[in-house]
Amino acid sequence: MERFTAAEAKQKFGQAIDKAQRAPVQITKHGRCVAYLISSEDYEEEQRQKQLYLVSMLKQGLDDSKAGRTVSLQQIKADFAKL
């Protein structure tokens, strides 16, 4: 993966964009990752995948509810308290 410091990314923004068309570009600041630059196609695909996942989770929840597979709010709170 290509990496640019924030200063380099600012100076060479056109290069960073070109490189992001092929693979994500990591942007670092003070030695730590602060951002990724990705192509619009990669971003759109990621958003589409998130949407498909949410729809499948909603469908699963509806199917579980219709089948009587439910959990009480108290059980959810107890499960989260264990974390």
C-alpha positions, 0 to 999 in steps of 0.5 A: 500500500502506498503511504503519504505523510499529510504534508506529502499528500498536500504537495502531491495531491494529484499523484495521490489521487492517481495512485488511489485509482489502483489501490488505497493510499494511506495518509499519516500524520505524526507517524500514525494513520489518519486517513485513507484515500480510495477511488470513487469506485471502491467507495461506492462498492463499499457503500453498496456492501454496507447497504446489502449487509444492513438489509440482510440483517433487517431481514434476519431480524424480521424472520427471527421475530416472526418465528418467535426468536426474540431476546428481552431488553434485560437479556441484551443489557446483561450481555452487554454488561459482560463485555 
